[in-house]
């Protein structure tokens, strides 16, 4: 399959994750500026990119990519990492106007609707939640063991790269779908890069640990998901488990 040149507004960067096949990668997603369709970019070895190629969320990037043959999800594309070029950044001026112009019309009617479309290949999208709550729990030990095994393999080939620390807790949003009186409710883990960074940055400043968790709750529930904000969740599923979705980020301009 031939490579295509696309311009993509990056809305999602997941926390770095090691892979025995691809090395350390970051799953990124966003909106194809030409088609207004959701697109998943993988694998992206973010820490191996040159400084000029290290894009931020809400950067528009240009790159060459092709449909991922080993991934049946319709939004998934393999990236030629050498072709990545940052075009411009969409900021938050005028209550996120330039972001809203691109993002909002791609929203699905509900997360329940996204789940109904999984059999047709749907694996990415955004939707409006209600009745949001937030909690955390200890990560399973098996996840830590798999991660350590992958980094042990990578360090054999690259002694200069230090492992990105695994956050030892899983953070979750629970919610119902806005506008659906019969929504049964949903519980999704949060895998946004900023969540992991918040934990790593604040853990040295807030003691005991309960204060750290309250600081994280304050930001991710009371601030980001404030009743004053027009809240949408970005969500995506796992290739091996298409019914298992994760919150990839939050879109939250003021109402």
C-alpha positions, 0 to 999 in steps of 0.5 A, spaced: 500 500 500 502 506 498 504 512 503 499 518 503 501 525 505 496 527 511 495 533 515 492 531 522 490 535 528 493 531 534 488 531 539 490 525 543 497 523 546 497 516 550 502 515 556 509 512 553 508 504 553 514 499 551 513 494 546 517 488 544 515 489 537 516 496 536 520 499 542 517 505 546 511 508 542 506 513 544 499 512 541 497 518 538 490 520 534 487 526 531 483 528 526 484 528 518 484 535 516 482 533 509 476 528 510 474 530 518 475 523 520 478 520 526 485 517 525 490 513 529 497 514 528 502 508 530 507 507 532 510 513 534 517 513 537 516 520 540 522 520 545 526 518 539 524 524 534 528 530 533 526 536 537 523 539 530 518 533 530 516 533 537 509 535 536 504 537 542 497 536 542 493 541 538 499 541 533 497 540 526 502 536 523 504 533 516 506 526 515 506 520 510 502 514 512 499 508 510 493 504 512 495 499 518 495 492 514 495 488 521 490 492 524 483 492 522 480 498 526 479 503 520 482 509 523 489 506 524 495 508 520 502 506 520 507 512 520 513 514 516 516 517 522 521 521 518 516 525 514 513 528 521 513 536 520 509 540 525 505 546 521 502 550 526 499 550 533 491 551 535 491 555 541 486 557 546 484 564 544 477 566 544 475 560 548 478 555 544 475 557 537 480 554 532 480 548 536 472 548 536 472 549 529 475 542 527 473 538 533 466 539 535 463 537 528 466 530 529 463 528 535 458 522 536 451 522 539 453 518 545 458 513 547 453 508 547 452 510 539 460 509 539 459 502 542 454 500 537 459 502 531 464 497 534 462 491 529 463 496 523 470 498 525 469 504 529 474 505 534 475 512 536 471 518 537 468 523 542 462 524 545 459 528 551 458 525 558 454 527 564 454 525 571 462 524 571 465 521 577 473 520 578 477 514 582 483 510 582 486 504 584 492 500 584 495 497 578 495 490 577 502 487 578 502 483 572 502 490 568 508 492 571 511 485 570 510 486 562 512 493 562 519 491 565 520 485 561 519 490 555 524 495 557 529 490 559 529 488 552 530 495 549 535 497 554 539 491 551 539 495 545 539 502 547 543 503 554 542 511 553 534 510 554 531 510 561 525 507 562 519 512 563 516 510 569 510 506 570 504 510 574 502 504 579 495 506 579 490 506 574 485 512 574 478 512 571 472 516 569 465 514 570 459 517 567 453 516 563 451 519 556 449 526 555 442 526 552 440 518 554 436 517 559 437 510 559 444 510 558 447 504 563 453 508 565 460 507 563 467 506 567 473 507 563 481 508 565 484 514 563 491 513 559 492 521 557 499 522 557 498 529 562 495 524 567 501 520 568 505 526 568 501 530 573 502 524 577 510 524 576 510 531 577 506 532 583 508 525 587 514 529 590 510 535 593 504 532 596 505 528 602 502 523 605 499 520 598 492 522 600 494 529 598 497 527 592 490 523 590 486 529 592 490 534 588 489 529 581 482 529 583 482 536 583 485 537 577 481 532 573 474 532 576 473 539 579 477 543 574 477 540 567 470 537 568 467 543 572 460 544 571 462 551 567 466 547 562 463 544 555 466 537 556 467 532 551 471 525 552 476 523 547 475 515 547 479 509 543 479 502 544 484 496 544 486 492 538 485 485 541 479 487 545 475 492 541 469 492 546 474 495 551 475 503 551 479 508 554 479 515 555 484 518 551 483 525 553 478 531 555 476 537 550 473 542 555 472 549 553 468 554 557 460 553 556 
